Amino acid sequence: MKRRKLDMRRDYEFRYLLGKLLEGLPEGVVGSLKGTIYAKASNIGIREARDYILKKKEDGTIDEVTAKKLIDLLYKYSVYR
């Protein structure tokens, strides 16, 4: 069964934009968020990466606007594979 995952042909662009969106956060948080979002989006699926972002919004790590931008970015750079 095909799942919506990160488009690996455009993963460099995705990682660059992901880093740009997370620039305002503390350094320790940025690395953890980038790594987990990228791993979930590329290996497991976009839905799991979205759920992780929503969980981080709920626990106060990121704000509502950043969460929305991250989720939009996920869907923009996703493909069924």
Backbone as a printed PyTorch tensor [residue, N CA C, xyz], in Angstrom:
tensor([[[ 0.8360, -1.1890,  0.0000],
         [ 0.0000,  0.0000,  0.0000],
         [ 0.8840,  1.2560,  0.0000]],

        [[ 0.5390,  2.1860, -0.8440],
         [ 1.3100,  3.4240, -0.9180],
         [ 0.9040,  4.3600,  0.2080]],

        [[ 1.8940,  5.0650,  0.7280],
         [ 1.6570,  6.0380,  1.8030],
         [ 2.2380,  7.3760,  1.3800]],

        [[ 1.6870,  8.4160,  1.9220],
         [ 2.1850,  9.7540,  1.6420],
         [ 3.4530,  9.9720,  2.4580]],

        [[ 4.5760, 10.1670,  1.7680],
         [ 5.8770, 10.3640,  2.4050],
         [ 6.5930, 11.5340,  1.7490]],

        [[ 7.7150, 11.8750,  2.3160],
         [ 8.5260, 12.9660,  1.7850],
         [ 9.0340, 12.6180,  0.3860]],

        [[ 8.9560, 13.5770, -0.5270],
         [ 9.4750, 13.4120, -1.8900],
         [10.9930, 13.4970, -1.8200]],

        [[11.6620, 12.3660, -1.9670],
         [13.1130, 12.3150, -1.7870],
         [13.8830, 13.0310, -2.9010]],

        [[13.2310, 13.3550, -3.9880],
         [13.8990, 14.1160, -5.0440],
         [14.0690, 15.5770, -4.6500]],

        [[13.2680, 16.0100, -3.6510],
         [13.3190, 17.4180, -3.2350],
         [13.6740, 17.5480, -1.7540]],

        [[14.3630, 16.5480, -1.2120],
         [14.6100, 16.5570,  0.2280],
         [15.5900, 17.6430,  0.6650]],

        [[16.5160, 18.0510, -0.1910],
         [17.4470, 19.1320,  0.1840],
         [16.6930, 20.4480,  0.3730]],

        [[15.7680, 20.7290, -0.5390],
         [14.9390, 21.9350, -0.4060],
         [14.1230, 21.8740,  0.8800]],

        [[13.5290, 20.6960,  1.1350],
         [12.7090, 20.5150,  2.3230],
         [13.5280, 20.7660,  3.5870]],

        [[14.7110, 20.1900,  3.6620],
         [15.5450, 20.3590,  4.8610],
         [15.9620, 21.8120,  5.0490]],

        [[16.2640, 22.5070,  3.9540],
         [16.6360, 23.9220,  4.0390],
         [15.4690, 24.7520,  4.5900]],

        [[14.2870, 24.5650,  4.0130],
         [13.1080, 25.3230,  4.4510],
         [12.6920, 24.9520,  5.8760]],

        [[12.8570, 23.7000,  6.2340],
         [12.5690, 23.2550,  7.5960],
         [13.4740, 23.9860,  8.5840]],

        [[14.7370, 24.0940,  8.2520],
         [15.6790, 24.8280,  9.1050],
         [15.3180, 26.2990,  9.2120]],

        [[14.8930, 26.8890,  8.1080],
         [14.4950, 28.3040,  8.1110],
         [13.2950, 28.5410,  9.0200]],

        [[12.3140, 27.6320,  8.9790],
         [11.1180, 27.7850,  9.8060],
         [11.4300, 27.6580, 11.2980]],

        [[12.4470, 26.8840, 11.6360],
         [12.7670, 26.6300, 13.0410],
         [13.8620, 27.5390, 13.5830]],

        [[14.2790, 28.5500, 12.8120],
         [15.4030, 29.4120, 13.1930],
         [15.2580, 30.0990, 14.5450]],

        [[14.0680, 30.5150, 14.9340],
         [13.8970, 31.2850, 16.1490],
         [13.9410, 30.4810, 17.4390]],

        [[13.9570, 29.1690, 17.3310],
         [13.9160, 28.3100, 18.5150],
         [15.3230, 28.0710, 19.0780]],

        [[15.4140, 27.6300, 20.3350],
         [16.7280, 27.3130, 20.9210],
         [17.4480, 26.2160, 20.1410]],

        [[18.7680, 26.2860, 20.1170],
         [19.5930, 25.3730, 19.3110],
         [19.3320, 23.9000, 19.6150]],

        [[19.2140, 23.5420, 20.8700],
         [18.9880, 22.1470, 21.2420],
         [17.6590, 21.6180, 20.7480]],

        [[16.6570, 22.4700, 20.7290],
         [15.3180, 22.0700, 20.2800],
         [15.2890, 21.9190, 18.7670]],

        [[15.9770, 22.8050, 18.0630],
         [15.9600, 22.8020, 16.5950],
         [16.4820, 21.4760, 16.0440]],

        [[17.6120, 21.0150, 16.5500],
         [18.1980, 19.7720, 16.0520],
         [17.2740, 18.5830, 16.2500]],

        [[16.6820, 18.5150, 17.4090],
         [15.7660, 17.4220, 17.7220],
         [14.5290, 17.4590, 16.8270]],

        [[13.9360, 18.6360, 16.6800],
         [12.7380, 18.7700, 15.8420],
         [13.0420, 18.4480, 14.3850]],

        [[14.1330, 19.0210, 13.8570],
         [14.4820, 18.7810, 12.4490],
         [14.6950, 17.3030, 12.1830]],

        [[15.4710, 16.6630, 13.0500],
         [15.7760, 15.2470, 12.8520],
         [14.5420, 14.3690, 12.9160]],

        [[13.6970, 14.6040, 13.9010],
         [12.5160, 13.7680, 14.0730],
         [11.5000, 13.9950, 12.9620]],

        [[11.2490, 15.2580, 12.6160],
         [10.2880, 15.5460, 11.5400],
         [10.7680, 14.9450, 10.2240]],

        [[12.0540, 15.1270,  9.9110],
         [12.5960, 14.5900,  8.6630],
         [12.5250, 13.0630,  8.6390]],

        [[12.9070, 12.4210,  9.7420],
         [12.8990, 10.9590,  9.7890],
         [11.4860, 10.4030,  9.6500]],

        [[10.5460, 10.9800, 10.3700],
         [ 9.1690, 10.4950, 10.2920],
         [ 8.5840, 10.7210,  8.9000]],

        [[ 8.8370, 11.8980,  8.3230],
         [ 8.2760, 12.2170,  7.0070],
         [ 8.8690, 11.3410,  5.9080]],

        [[10.1480, 11.0310,  5.9950],
         [10.7780, 10.2620,  4.9130],
         [10.6220,  8.7580,  5.0880]],

        [[10.5740,  8.2740,  6.3290],
         [10.5380,  6.8230,  6.5490],
         [ 9.1670,  6.2650,  6.8920]],

        [[ 8.4220,  6.9570,  7.7320],
         [ 7.1470,  6.4140,  8.2050],
         [ 5.9820,  6.9750,  7.3930]],

        [[ 5.8340,  8.3030,  7.3960],
         [ 4.7550,  8.9190,  6.6390],
         [ 4.4750, 10.3310,  7.1140]],

        [[ 3.8090, 11.0840,  6.2630],
         [ 3.4950, 12.4810,  6.5480],
         [ 2.5300, 12.5890,  7.7260]],

        [[ 1.5790, 11.6820,  7.8190],
         [ 0.6030, 11.7380,  8.9160],
         [ 1.2910, 11.6560, 10.2860]],

        [[ 2.2700, 10.7650, 10.4150],
         [ 2.9920, 10.6210, 11.6800],
         [ 3.8290, 11.8600, 11.9890]],

        [[ 4.4260, 12.4480, 10.9520],
         [ 5.1890, 13.6810, 11.1540],
         [ 4.2630, 14.8170, 11.5790]],

        [[ 3.0780, 14.8780, 10.9730],
         [ 2.0890, 15.8900, 11.3520],
         [ 1.6460, 15.7140, 12.8030]],

        [[ 1.3870, 14.4780, 13.1950],
         [ 0.9860, 14.1990, 14.5780],
         [ 2.0770, 14.6250, 15.5630]],

        [[ 3.3300, 14.3920, 15.2000],
         [ 4.4550, 14.8020, 16.0490],
         [ 4.4960, 16.3330, 16.1940]],

        [[ 4.2860, 17.0470, 15.0950],
         [ 4.2710, 18.5130, 15.1320],
         [ 3.1390, 19.0040, 16.0230]],

        [[ 1.9610, 18.4080, 15.8970],
         [ 0.8260, 18.8070, 16.7290],
         [ 1.0880, 18.5310, 18.2100]],

        [[ 1.7790, 17.4240, 18.4900],
         [ 2.1330, 17.1040, 19.8770],
         [ 3.0930, 18.1550, 20.4360]],

        [[ 4.0440, 18.5790, 19.6280],
         [ 5.0060, 19.5980, 20.0600],
         [ 4.3230, 20.9580, 20.2460]],

        [[ 3.2920, 21.2130, 19.4600],
         [ 2.5240, 22.4480, 19.6440],
         [ 1.7740, 22.4000, 20.9740]],

        [[ 1.1770, 21.2560, 21.2600],
         [ 0.4190, 21.1070, 22.5060],
         [ 1.2900, 21.2350, 23.7450]],

        [[ 2.5220, 20.7200, 23.6860],
         [ 3.3700, 20.8130, 24.8760],
         [ 4.1640, 22.1310, 24.9400]],

        [[ 3.8940, 23.0390, 23.9950],
         [ 4.4520, 24.3820, 24.0690],
         [ 5.8280, 24.5700, 23.4560]],

        [[ 6.3620, 23.5640, 22.7920],
         [ 7.6800, 23.6850, 22.1700],
         [ 7.6450, 24.6450, 20.9840]],

        [[ 6.5830, 24.5650, 20.1840],
         [ 6.4130, 25.4780, 19.0490],
         [ 5.0350, 26.1250, 19.1470]],

        [[ 4.8960, 27.2770, 18.5000],
         [ 3.6040, 27.9720, 18.5530],
         [ 2.6940, 27.5380, 17.4070]],

        [[ 1.4730, 28.0300, 17.4420],
         [ 0.4360, 27.6500, 16.4700],
         [ 0.8380, 28.0020, 15.0360]],

        [[ 1.3980, 29.1970, 14.8350],
         [ 1.7730, 29.6590, 13.4960],
         [ 2.8840, 28.7770, 12.9170]],

        [[ 3.8940, 28.4830, 13.7340],
         [ 4.9930, 27.6380, 13.2730],
         [ 4.4890, 26.2350, 12.9420]],

        [[ 3.6140, 25.6960, 13.7660],
         [ 3.0600, 24.3640, 13.5160],
         [ 2.3160, 24.3370, 12.1870]],

        [[ 1.5150, 25.3460, 11.9140],
         [ 0.7660, 25.4220, 10.6550],
         [ 1.7200, 25.4790,  9.4650]],

        [[ 2.7630, 26.2990,  9.5800],
         [ 3.7390, 26.4150,  8.4790],
         [ 4.4710, 25.0930,  8.2550]],

        [[ 4.8180, 24.4080,  9.3380],
         [ 5.5080, 23.1200,  9.2100],
         [ 4.6180, 22.0790,  8.5350]],

        [[ 3.3580, 22.0370,  8.9190],
         [ 2.4280, 21.0740,  8.3180],
         [ 2.2060, 21.3890,  6.8450]],

        [[ 2.0680, 22.6720,  6.5150],
         [ 1.9310, 23.0610,  5.1010],
         [ 3.1570, 22.6390,  4.3040]],

        [[ 4.3450, 22.8160,  4.8900],
         [ 5.5910, 22.4250,  4.2300],
         [ 5.6210, 20.9100,  3.9960]],

        [[ 5.1950, 20.1470,  4.9810],
         [ 5.1520, 18.6850,  4.8410],
         [ 4.3210, 18.2690,  3.6400]],

        [[ 3.1170, 18.8290,  3.5390],
         [ 2.2320, 18.4260,  2.4510],
         [ 2.7180, 18.9370,  1.0940]],

        [[ 3.3880, 20.0740,  1.0820],
         [ 3.9170, 20.6030, -0.1790],
         [ 5.0240, 19.6980, -0.7470]],

        [[ 5.8150, 19.1020,  0.1430],
         [ 6.9520, 18.2780, -0.2880],
         [ 6.6740, 16.7880, -0.1200]],

        [[ 5.4260, 16.3870, -0.2390],
         [ 5.1130, 14.9670, -0.0840],
         [ 4.6240, 14.3560, -1.3850]],

        [[ 4.7140, 13.0380, -1.4320],
         [ 4.2930, 12.2800, -2.6070],
         [ 3.8950, 10.8850, -2.1250]],

        [[ 3.0230, 10.2220, -2.8810],
         [ 2.6740,  8.8420, -2.5200],
         [ 3.7700,  7.9280, -3.0230]],

        [[ 4.2870,  7.0960, -2.1040],
         [ 5.3010,  6.1130, -2.5040],
         [ 5.2620,  4.9150, -1.5830]]])
